[in-house]
Amino acid sequence: MRSSKTFQFAALALATSLATLAASPSALAADGVRVRGTVVSVSADTLLVKSRDGDNVSVKLNAGWKAGGIAKATLADIKPGDFVGIASLPNAKGGDGALEVLIFPPSMRGTGEGSYGWDLKPNSTMTNGAVSEAVQSVDGTTVNVVYHGQSKKIVVTPATPIVTFAPAVNADVKPGAAVFVPADRADDGKLSTGRVVVGKDGLVPPM
């Protein structure tokens, strides 16, 4: 059985990681560069990632960078009032179908609020906002996401990847780990970041 000190340490680690992510809402918003792939190598100040396109991408790790983890969640975890980020694609019926869902913890409420183009797949969008209702239907669960006085209905099926943030330490960012890296591009084209979202135990960040 875990001691109370273990739980306190885990909670502190999670809070630190989330605070780092929340400090730059644009990291999960429309601007910036997003690197998705598998860690090839990592040093004190450089992360090399084999991207989903097969290219090796070098990202400078800023001083004090932090890792954040993800954990699996379910449709039942999406409740009215939750703040979520949903990547989606238009479907044949005229609405949108979810590609993935990220449930934000309360400390990150408001991160990247809005609906904008996303690069998970061609023509995909990311919608970050509060869930006003979630209605089950034959197609799945239709989630109504409200942002800046607007709303968007998105169908989430049982097959849709759903995650939330979880504790992680920098040591979890190691060769073979799947990562999502929100980065900034300098005028010379070089990438840098202060945060890395890492999948643990084989989990791949779906963002």
DRENPA-3360 file (N, C-alpha, C; in nm, 2 decimals, always signed):
BEGIN
1 = MRSSKTFQ = +0.08/-0.12/+0.00/+0.00/+0.00/+0.00/+0.09/+0.12/+0.00 ~ +0.05/+0.22/-0.08/+0.14/+0.34/-0.09/+0.12/+0.43/+0.03 ~ +0.23/+0.50/+0.07/+0.22/+0.59/+0.18/+0.16/+0.72/+0.14 ~ +0.12/+0.80/+0.24/+0.07/+0.93/+0.20/+0.17/+1.02/+0.14 ~ +0.30/+1.00/+0.18/+0.41/+1.08/+0.12/+0.42/+1.05/-0.03 ~ +0.40/+0.92/-0.07/+0.41/+0.89/-0.21/+0.30/+0.96/-0.29 ~ +0.18/+0.96/-0.24/+0.07/+1.03/-0.30/+0.09/+1.18/-0.31 ~ +0.15/+1.24/-0.20/+0.18/+1.38/-0.20/+0.28/+1.41/-0.31;
9 = FAALALAT = +0.39/+1.33/-0.32/+0.49/+1.35/-0.42/+0.43/+1.34/-0.57 ~ +0.34/+1.24/-0.59/+0.28/+1.23/-0.72/+0.20/+1.35/-0.75 ~ +0.12/+1.40/-0.66/+0.04/+1.51/-0.68/+0.12/+1.64/-0.71 ~ +0.23/+1.65/-0.64/+0.32/+1.77/-0.66/+0.38/+1.76/-0.80 ~ +0.42/+1.64/-0.84/+0.48/+1.62/-0.97/+0.38/+1.66/-1.08 ~ +0.26/+1.61/-1.07/+0.15/+1.64/-1.16/+0.12/+1.79/-1.17 ~ +0.11/+1.85/-1.05/+0.08/+2.00/-1.05/+0.19/+2.08/-1.12 ~ +0.32/+2.04/-1.09/+0.43/+2.11/-1.16/+0.43/+2.09/-1.31;
17 = SLATLAAS = +0.40/+1.97/-1.36/+0.40/+1.95/-1.50/+0.29/+2.02/-1.57 ~ +0.17/+2.02/-1.50/+0.05/+2.09/-1.56/+0.07/+2.24/-1.56 ~ +0.14/+2.29/-1.45/+0.16/+2.44/-1.44/+0.25/+2.48/-1.56 ~ +0.35/+2.40/-1.59/+0.44/+2.43/-1.70/+0.37/+2.43/-1.83 ~ +0.28/+2.34/-1.85/+0.20/+2.33/-1.98/+0.11/+2.45/-1.98 ~ +0.04/+2.48/-1.87/-0.06/+2.59/-1.87/+0.00/+2.72/-1.88 ~ +0.13/+2.74/-1.85/+0.20/+2.86/-1.86/+0.20/+2.92/-2.00 ~ +0.19/+2.83/-2.10/+0.19/+2.87/-2.24/+0.08/+2.81/-2.31;
25 = PSALAADG = -0.05/+2.87/-2.30/-0.16/+2.81/-2.36/-0.15/+2.79/-2.51 ~ -0.06/+2.87/-2.58/-0.05/+2.86/-2.72/+0.02/+2.73/-2.76 ~ +0.08/+2.66/-2.67/+0.15/+2.53/-2.70/+0.05/+2.43/-2.75 ~ -0.08/+2.44/-2.70/-0.18/+2.35/-2.75/-0.29/+2.42/-2.83 ~ -0.25/+2.54/-2.88/-0.35/+2.62/-2.96/-0.30/+2.62/-3.10 ~ -0.35/+2.71/-3.18/-0.33/+2.71/-3.33/-0.19/+2.74/-3.37 ~ -0.12/+2.82/-3.30/+0.02/+2.85/-3.34/+0.12/+2.76/-3.28 ~ +0.24/+2.77/-3.32/+0.35/+2.68/-3.28/+0.36/+2.56/-3.37;
33 = VRVRGTVV = +0.46/+2.48/-3.34/+0.49/+2.36/-3.42/+0.47/+2.24/-3.33 ~ +0.41/+2.13/-3.38/+0.38/+2.01/-3.30/+0.46/+1.90/-3.36 ~ +0.54/+1.84/-3.28/+0.62/+1.72/-3.32/+0.56/+1.60/-3.25 ~ +0.53/+1.50/-3.33/+0.47/+1.37/-3.29/+0.56/+1.26/-3.33 ~ +0.60/+1.17/-3.24/+0.68/+1.06/-3.29/+0.74/+0.98/-3.17 ~ +0.85/+0.92/-3.19/+0.92/+0.83/-3.09/+1.06/+0.89/-3.06 ~ +1.09/+0.89/-2.94/+1.22/+0.94/-2.90/+1.33/+0.85/-2.95 ~ +1.43/+0.92/-3.02/+1.55/+0.85/-3.07/+1.66/+0.86/-2.96;
41 = SVSADTLL = +1.68/+0.98/-2.91/+1.78/+1.01/-2.81/+1.74/+1.13/-2.73 ~ +1.80/+1.15/-2.61/+1.77/+1.27/-2.53/+1.90/+1.30/-2.45 ~ +1.94/+1.42/-2.45/+2.05/+1.47/-2.37/+2.00/+1.58/-2.28 ~ +2.10/+1.65/-2.22/+2.06/+1.75/-2.13/+1.98/+1.87/-2.19 ~ +2.01/+1.89/-2.32/+1.95/+2.01/-2.39/+1.90/+1.98/-2.53 ~ +1.89/+1.85/-2.57/+1.85/+1.82/-2.70/+1.77/+1.69/-2.71 ~ +1.65/+1.70/-2.77/+1.56/+1.58/-2.79/+1.56/+1.55/-2.94 ~ +1.59/+1.43/-2.97/+1.58/+1.38/-3.11/+1.46/+1.29/-3.13;
49 = VKSRDGDN = +1.37/+1.32/-3.21/+1.25/+1.25/-3.23/+1.23/+1.20/-3.37 ~ +1.20/+1.07/-3.39/+1.17/+1.02/-3.52/+1.02/+1.04/-3.54 ~ +0.99/+1.14/-3.63/+0.85/+1.18/-3.64/+0.76/+1.08/-3.71 ~ +0.63/+1.10/-3.71/+0.54/+1.01/-3.77/+0.56/+1.00/-3.92 ~ +0.63/+1.10/-3.98/+0.66/+1.11/-4.12/+0.79/+1.03/-4.15 ~ +0.86/+0.99/-4.05/+0.98/+0.91/-4.07/+1.11/+0.99/-4.06 ~ +1.10/+1.12/-4.04/+1.21/+1.21/-4.04/+1.26/+1.22/-3.89 ~ +1.39/+1.24/-3.87/+1.44/+1.27/-3.74/+1.44/+1.42/-3.72;
57 = VSVKLNAG = +1.37/+1.46/-3.61/+1.35/+1.60/-3.58/+1.43/+1.64/-3.45 ~ +1.51/+1.74/-3.45/+1.59/+1.78/-3.33/+1.52/+1.90/-3.27 ~ +1.49/+1.89/-3.14/+1.43/+1.99/-3.06/+1.52/+2.03/-2.94 ~ +1.55/+2.16/-2.93/+1.63/+2.20/-2.82/+1.54/+2.20/-2.69 ~ +1.59/+2.15/-2.58/+1.51/+2.15/-2.46/+1.56/+2.27/-2.38 ~ +1.46/+2.36/-2.35/+1.50/+2.48/-2.28/+1.53/+2.44/-2.13 ~ +1.61/+2.53/-2.07/+1.65/+2.51/-1.93/+1.52/+2.50/-1.85 ~ +1.52/+2.40/-1.76/+1.40/+2.38/-1.67/+1.28/+2.31/-1.74;
65 = WKAGGIAK = +1.31/+2.25/-1.85/+1.20/+2.18/-1.92/+1.13/+2.08/-1.83 ~ +1.01/+2.05/-1.86/+0.93/+1.95/-1.78/+0.86/+1.85/-1.87 ~ +0.84/+1.73/-1.82/+0.76/+1.63/-1.89/+0.63/+1.62/-1.82 ~ +0.53/+1.60/-1.90/+0.39/+1.57/-1.86/+0.35/+1.44/-1.92 ~ +0.27/+1.36/-1.84/+0.23/+1.23/-1.89/+0.08/+1.23/-1.93 ~ +0.03/+1.12/-1.98/-0.11/+1.11/-2.01/-0.16/+0.98/-1.96 ~ -0.29/+0.97/-1.93/-0.35/+0.85/-1.89/-0.48/+0.82/-1.96 ~ -0.52/+0.70/-1.98/-0.64/+0.67/-2.05/-0.76/+0.71/-1.97;
73 = ATLADIKP = -0.86/+0.76/-2.05/-0.99/+0.79/-1.99/-1.10/+0.73/-2.08 ~ -1.22/+0.75/-2.04/-1.33/+0.69/-2.11/-1.44/+0.79/-2.14 ~ -1.54/+0.75/-2.22/-1.65/+0.84/-2.25/-1.73/+0.88/-2.12 ~ -1.73/+0.78/-2.02/-1.80/+0.81/-1.90/-1.73/+0.92/-1.82 ~ -1.60/+0.95/-1.85/-1.53/+1.05/-1.78/-1.56/+1.19/-1.83 ~ -1.62/+1.20/-1.95/-1.66/+1.33/-2.00/-1.79/+1.38/-1.95 ~ -1.79/+1.48/-1.87/-1.91/+1.53/-1.80/-1.94/+1.67/-1.83 ~ -2.06/+1.71/-1.83/-2.10/+1.86/-1.85/-2.01/+1.94/-1.75;
81 = GDFVGIAS = -1.96/+2.05/-1.81/-1.87/+2.14/-1.73/-1.73/+2.11/-1.75 ~ -1.69/+1.99/-1.79/-1.55/+1.96/-1.82/-1.49/+2.05/-1.93 ~ -1.37/+2.08/-1.92/-1.30/+2.15/-2.03/-1.22/+2.05/-2.11 ~ -1.25/+2.05/-2.24/-1.19/+1.94/-2.32/-1.12/+2.00/-2.45 ~ -1.03/+1.92/-2.51/-0.98/+1.96/-2.64/-1.01/+1.84/-2.73 ~ -1.08/+1.86/-2.84/-1.12/+1.75/-2.93/-1.07/+1.78/-3.07 ~ -0.99/+1.69/-3.12/-0.95/+1.70/-3.26/-1.06/+1.62/-3.34 ~ -1.10/+1.68/-3.45/-1.21/+1.62/-3.52/-1.20/+1.64/-3.67;
89 = LPNAKGGD = -1.28/+1.56/-3.75/-1.29/+1.58/-3.89/-1.43/+1.58/-3.93 ~ -1.47/+1.66/-4.04/-1.60/+1.66/-4.09/-1.65/+1.52/-4.13 ~ -1.77/+1.48/-4.10/-1.82/+1.35/-4.14/-1.92/+1.37/-4.25 ~ -1.97/+1.25/-4.31/-2.06/+1.25/-4.42/-2.19/+1.31/-4.39 ~ -2.23/+1.32/-4.26/-2.36/+1.36/-4.22/-2.36/+1.51/-4.20 ~ -2.25/+1.58/-4.22/-2.25/+1.72/-4.21/-2.20/+1.77/-4.07 ~ -2.18/+1.68/-3.98/-2.12/+1.72/-3.85/-1.97/+1.69/-3.84 ~ -1.92/+1.67/-3.72/-1.78/+1.64/-3.70/-1.77/+1.51/-3.62;
97 = GALEVLIF = -1.67/+1.43/-3.65/-1.64/+1.31/-3.58/-1.51/+1.32/-3.51 ~ -1.50/+1.29/-3.38/-1.38/+1.31/-3.30/-1.27/+1.21/-3.35 ~ -1.14/+1.26/-3.35/-1.02/+1.18/-3.38/-0.96/+1.15/-3.24 ~ -0.97/+1.24/-3.15/-0.92/+1.21/-3.01/-0.98/+1.31/-2.92 ~ -0.98/+1.28/-2.79/-1.03/+1.37/-2.69/-0.93/+1.39/-2.57 ~ -0.90/+1.51/-2.53/-0.82/+1.53/-2.42/-0.90/+1.60/-2.31 ~ -0.91/+1.54/-2.20/-0.98/+1.60/-2.08/-0.88/+1.68/-2.00 ~ -0.90/+1.81/-2.00/-0.81/+1.90/-1.92/-0.84/+1.89/-1.77;
105 = PPSMRGTG = -0.74/+1.89/-1.68/-0.77/+1.91/-1.54/-0.81/+2.05/-1.51 ~ -0.88/+2.07/-1.40/-0.93/+2.21/-1.37/-0.82/+2.32/-1.37 ~ -0.69/+2.28/-1.34/-0.58/+2.38/-1.34/-0.55/+2.43/-1.48 ~ -0.60/+2.36/-1.58/-0.57/+2.40/-1.72/-0.69/+2.45/-1.80 ~ -0.79/+2.47/-1.72/-0.92/+2.52/-1.79/-0.89/+2.65/-1.86 ~ -0.94/+2.66/-1.99/-0.92/+2.77/-2.07/-0.80/+2.76/-2.16 ~ -0.72/+2.66/-2.15/-0.60/+2.64/-2.24/-0.65/+2.63/-2.39 ~ -0.59/+2.73/-2.47/-0.62/+2.72/-2.61/-0.76/+2.73/-2.65;
113 = EGSYGWDL = -0.85/+2.79/-2.57/-0.99/+2.79/-2.60/-1.02/+2.85/-2.74 ~ -1.11/+2.78/-2.81/-1.14/+2.81/-2.95/-1.15/+2.69/-3.04 ~ -1.17/+2.72/-3.17/-1.18/+2.61/-3.27/-1.10/+2.66/-3.39 ~ -1.00/+2.58/-3.43/-0.90/+2.62/-3.53/-0.84/+2.50/-3.60 ~ -0.78/+2.53/-3.71/-0.72/+2.42/-3.79/-0.61/+2.34/-3.70 ~ -0.60/+2.21/-3.73/-0.51/+2.13/-3.65/-0.44/+2.04/-3.76 ~ -0.33/+1.99/-3.72/-0.25/+1.91/-3.81/-0.24/+1.76/-3.78 ~ -0.33/+1.71/-3.70/-0.33/+1.57/-3.67/-0.36/+1.49/-3.80;
121 = KPNSTMTN = -0.46/+1.53/-3.88/-0.49/+1.48/-4.01/-0.53/+1.59/-4.10 ~ -0.52/+1.58/-4.24/-0.56/+1.68/-4.33/-0.71/+1.72/-4.30 ~ -0.73/+1.85/-4.30/-0.87/+1.91/-4.28/-0.92/+1.89/-4.13 ~ -0.84/+1.85/-4.04/-0.88/+1.83/-3.90/-0.88/+1.97/-3.83 ~ -0.96/+1.98/-3.73/-0.97/+2.10/-3.64/-0.95/+2.05/-3.50 ~ -0.91/+2.15/-3.42/-0.91/+2.13/-3.27/-1.01/+2.23/-3.21 ~ -1.09/+2.17/-3.12/-1.19/+2.26/-3.05/-1.17/+2.24/-2.90 ~ -1.13/+2.35/-2.84/-1.11/+2.35/-2.69/-1.22/+2.43/-2.63;
129 = GAVSEAVQ = -1.29/+2.37/-2.54/-1.40/+2.45/-2.47/-1.46/+2.36/-2.36 ~ -1.57/+2.41/-2.31/-1.64/+2.35/-2.20/-1.75/+2.26/-2.26 ~ -1.77/+2.15/-2.20/-1.88/+2.06/-2.24/-2.01/+2.10/-2.18 ~ -2.11/+2.14/-2.27/-2.24/+2.18/-2.22/-2.34/+2.06/-2.20 ~ -2.32/+1.96/-2.29/-2.40/+1.84/-2.27/-2.33/+1.73/-2.35 ~ -2.37/+1.61/-2.32/-2.32/+1.49/-2.39/-2.44/+1.40/-2.41 ~ -2.48/+1.38/-2.53/-2.60/+1.30/-2.56/-2.57/+1.18/-2.64 ~ -2.61/+1.06/-2.59/-2.59/+0.93/-2.66/-2.68/+0.92/-2.78;
137 = SVDGTTVN = -2.63/+0.86/-2.88/-2.71/+0.83/-3.00/-2.66/+0.70/-3.06 ~ -2.72/+0.66/-3.17/-2.67/+0.53/-3.24/-2.53/+0.55/-3.30 ~ -2.49/+0.67/-3.33/-2.36/+0.70/-3.38/-2.25/+0.71/-3.28 ~ -2.29/+0.72/-3.15/-2.19/+0.75/-3.05/-2.25/+0.85/-2.95 ~ -2.16/+0.92/-2.88/-2.20/+1.03/-2.79/-2.17/+1.16/-2.86 ~ -2.27/+1.25/-2.87/-2.25/+1.38/-2.93/-2.22/+1.48/-2.82 ~ -2.10/+1.53/-2.82/-2.06/+1.63/-2.72/-2.07/+1.77/-2.77 ~ -2.14/+1.85/-2.70/-2.15/+1.99/-2.74/-2.05/+2.07/-2.67;
145 = VVYHGQSK = -1.95/+2.13/-2.74/-1.84/+2.20/-2.68/-1.86/+2.35/-2.70 ~ -1.86/+2.43/-2.60/-1.88/+2.57/-2.60/-1.75/+2.65/-2.58 ~ -1.73/+2.75/-2.67/-1.61/+2.83/-2.66/-1.64/+2.97/-2.71 ~ -1.60/+3.07/-2.63/-1.61/+3.21/-2.67/-1.75/+3.24/-2.72 ~ -1.86/+3.19/-2.66/-1.99/+3.22/-2.70/-2.04/+3.14/-2.82 ~ -1.96/+3.05/-2.88/-2.00/+2.96/-2.99/-2.00/+2.82/-2.94 ~ -2.05/+2.73/-3.02/-2.06/+2.59/-2.99/-2.04/+2.50/-3.11 ~ -1.99/+2.38/-3.08/-1.97/+2.28/-3.19/-2.01/+2.14/-3.14;
153 = KIVVTPAT = -2.09/+2.07/-3.21/-2.13/+1.94/-3.18/-2.03/+1.84/-3.24 ~ -1.98/+1.75/-3.17/-1.88/+1.65/-3.21/-1.92/+1.51/-3.16 ~ -1.92/+1.41/-3.26/-1.95/+1.28/-3.22/-1.83/+1.20/-3.17 ~ -1.84/+1.15/-3.05/-1.73/+1.07/-2.99/-1.78/+0.92/-2.99 ~ -1.70/+0.83/-3.05/-1.74/+0.69/-3.05/-1.66/+0.61/-2.94 ~ -1.70/+0.49/-2.91/-1.63/+0.41/-2.82/-1.48/+0.38/-2.86 ~ -1.46/+0.40/-3.00/-1.32/+0.37/-3.05/-1.23/+0.49/-3.04 ~ -1.29/+0.61/-3.01/-1.21/+0.73/-3.01/-1.11/+0.73/-2.89;
161 = PIVTFAPA = -0.98/+0.76/-2.91/-0.89/+0.77/-2.80/-0.93/+0.88/-2.71 ~ -0.93/+0.86/-2.58/-0.97/+0.96/-2.48/-0.86/+0.96/-2.37 ~ -0.80/+1.07/-2.35/-0.69/+1.07/-2.24/-0.71/+1.20/-2.16 ~ -0.63/+1.20/-2.05/-0.62/+1.31/-1.96/-0.47/+1.32/-1.92 ~ -0.43/+1.43/-1.86/-0.29/+1.44/-1.82/-0.27/+1.36/-1.69 ~ -0.15/+1.32/-1.68/-0.11/+1.24/-1.56/+0.04/+1.27/-1.52 ~ +0.08/+1.23/-1.40/+0.22/+1.26/-1.36/+0.32/+1.20/-1.45 ~ +0.44/+1.26/-1.47/+0.55/+1.21/-1.54/+0.67/+1.29/-1.49;
169 = VNADVKPG = +0.79/+1.22/-1.51/+0.92/+1.29/-1.48/+1.00/+1.29/-1.60 ~ +1.10/+1.38/-1.61/+1.18/+1.40/-1.73/+1.25/+1.26/-1.77 ~ +1.28/+1.18/-1.67/+1.34/+1.05/-1.70/+1.25/+0.96/-1.79 ~ +1.12/+0.99/-1.79/+1.02/+0.91/-1.87/+1.04/+0.94/-2.02 ~ +1.10/+1.05/-2.05/+1.13/+1.08/-2.19/+1.26/+1.01/-2.23 ~ +1.25/+0.90/-2.28/+1.37/+0.81/-2.31/+1.35/+0.74/-2.45 ~ +1.46/+0.69/-2.50/+1.45/+0.63/-2.63/+1.33/+0.52/-2.64 ~ +1.25/+0.53/-2.74/+1.14/+0.44/-2.76/+1.01/+0.49/-2.71;
177 = AAVFVPAD = +1.01/+0.59/-2.63/+0.89/+0.65/-2.58/+0.82/+0.74/-2.68 ~ +0.69/+0.73/-2.69/+0.61/+0.81/-2.78/+0.58/+0.94/-2.71 ~ +0.60/+1.05/-2.79/+0.59/+1.19/-2.74/+0.51/+1.28/-2.83 ~ +0.46/+1.38/-2.77/+0.40/+1.49/-2.84/+0.47/+1.62/-2.78 ~ +0.53/+1.69/-2.88/+0.61/+1.80/-2.84/+0.56/+1.93/-2.90 ~ +0.50/+2.02/-2.82/+0.46/+2.15/-2.86/+0.58/+2.24/-2.86 ~ +0.63/+2.29/-2.98/+0.75/+2.36/-2.99/+0.74/+2.50/-3.05 ~ +0.84/+2.58/-3.03/+0.85/+2.71/-3.10/+0.96/+2.70/-3.20;
185 = RADDGKLS = +0.93/+2.77/-3.32/+1.03/+2.77/-3.42/+1.10/+2.91/-3.43 ~ +1.23/+2.91/-3.42/+1.30/+3.04/-3.42/+1.32/+3.09/-3.57 ~ +1.37/+3.21/-3.59/+1.38/+3.26/-3.72/+1.48/+3.18/-3.81 ~ +1.57/+3.11/-3.74/+1.67/+3.02/-3.82/+1.61/+2.88/-3.84 ~ +1.48/+2.86/-3.80/+1.42/+2.73/-3.83/+1.44/+2.63/-3.72 ~ +1.52/+2.66/-3.62/+1.54/+2.56/-3.51/+1.42/+2.56/-3.42 ~ +1.40/+2.44/-3.36/+1.28/+2.42/-3.27/+1.33/+2.41/-3.13 ~ +1.25/+2.46/-3.04/+1.28/+2.45/-2.90/+1.15/+2.43/-2.82;
193 = TGRVVVGK = +1.16/+2.38/-2.70/+1.04/+2.36/-2.62/+1.08/+2.36/-2.47 ~ +0.98/+2.38/-2.39/+1.00/+2.37/-2.24/+0.91/+2.26/-2.18 ~ +0.84/+2.18/-2.27/+0.75/+2.08/-2.22/+0.74/+1.97/-2.32 ~ +0.73/+1.85/-2.27/+0.72/+1.73/-2.36/+0.61/+1.64/-2.30 ~ +0.51/+1.61/-2.37/+0.41/+1.51/-2.33/+0.45/+1.37/-2.37 ~ +0.46/+1.28/-2.27/+0.52/+1.15/-2.30/+0.41/+1.04/-2.27 ~ +0.41/+0.94/-2.35/+0.32/+0.83/-2.32/+0.40/+0.72/-2.25 ~ +0.34/+0.67/-2.14/+0.41/+0.57/-2.06/+0.34/+0.44/-2.08;
201 = DGLVPPM = +0.42/+0.33/-2.06/+0.36/+0.20/-2.07/+0.30/+0.17/-2.20 ~ +0.36/+0.22/-2.31/+0.32/+0.20/-2.45/+0.20/+0.29/-2.49 ~ +0.16/+0.38/-2.41/+0.05/+0.47/-2.45/+0.10/+0.58/-2.54 ~ +0.03/+0.60/-2.65/+0.08/+0.71/-2.75/-0.01/+0.83/-2.73 ~ +0.05/+0.95/-2.70/-0.03/+1.07/-2.70/-0.11/+1.09/-2.83 ~ -0.24/+1.10/-2.82/-0.32/+1.10/-2.95/-0.34/+1.24/-3.01 ~ -0.28/+1.34/-2.94/-0.31/+1.48/-2.98/-0.24/+1.51/-3.11;
% end
